[in-house]
Amino acid sequence: METLSHFRTIEELVKVLDREKTLFRDMFERRKSLAYRTDFAMEIVDYKRERIQFLIDHNVIHENGDFLEMEDVYVQFFEEVLDMNEEISVSSVKEYLDSIKENINYYLQETNENRKKQYQSNVRKTLRRIGLRTLKNIIDLKRNVDTAYKQEPNYKIKKSRLANLDEKRKGIKVLIQESEKMIEREVVFFKMTSDSEMQRTIMDVRNDFTEADHNLLEIEHQIIDYINQIEQQSVLLKKIRKIKYFKDQLTWREDTNIVRTMDDKNPLWMENRPYNHIFLSLDMLRSSEDAYNIIRKMAGRTIVRRLTRTEADPLDAIYMNDNVEEVNAVNMTELWNAFKAQGNHLFAFIKDYPFKQQHTLGELIILYCQMATLHSDELKITDDYYSFDNIEYALIYAS
């Protein structure tokens, strides 16, 4: 079996993610279409096939005929970090519980103090993960419940999805109960390792479980309410279809009481009288005499005394003088165009550029950082560094 290449350092992985960020963003946005053509990717990477092949070799994407797909591990990573995942996983919490039990057994059997502390630290970290994973599952569950009810057009599928989500709610509830029982069952271990960090972690996890119980109860009521609404809408839809059938057969006057019922109903008298608020134009209020007379009448009713129009004082002559203030500013567009037209690196270019006014070293460094930030996508940032006046900087070239 051929072994796939992999990233050996975090720096290498982050560098690839930054270099191909446009491609990853585009593929992630189309992750549900399953039809991302290789031609699209080639256009994004400037038709450099070796960049696509590098991602394939490192198991970031895989090729399926004329299409590309992002590997599930990266899709799940982006969904988890961006909080966009739709899958609710309760198996991870169960795995965490098994891991805690294993580390507790290792702790009780271990005689070396350093390794015992490591097992204790593993238990504390896993407990914290259980609390965070439980709250994350509840957030995903609530979002999926709302999405299933509001966006699913098929009534049968909508009802089935809500029923399945209710089963997952029950699964989360069971895992919370199992976690609480585990904490109570292993009380001897937690008393033996009762330091401040462990106590704080157990308290945080219990608070997470309390919050989770309240949210699960609210989600249960929401699911029941949504299912009841679906049932009512389904019954109403069946009635409407039946009435339409009678109407198409021209028998609805005899076979139903719909006409008599509608004649007996007059619900409009119960509705509040609508009032439309119309906002008048400010220009009309300032210039129209009719508007001024209306304002006077309204002011008289509300006993407003100051009705006379007053004119503003004339402007002081000092404000009419032409005062020119010179500002030491740099045209960044002109500076960028000049940089692209030459071949030197960015800091040397800024240091030797003939500015109209003299700049200090600190101001040149600010311009260097501004140029690197504004045009990061159009620059080639190398791993080489130079020093000038005890200041180290990276060599940046126009790409």
Beta strands, then each sheet from edge to edge (+ up, - down):
strand 1: 36-37
strand 2: 61-64
strand 3: 67-70
strand 4: 379-388
strand 5: 391-398
sheet 1: 1+ 3- 2+
sheet 2: 4+ 5-
end
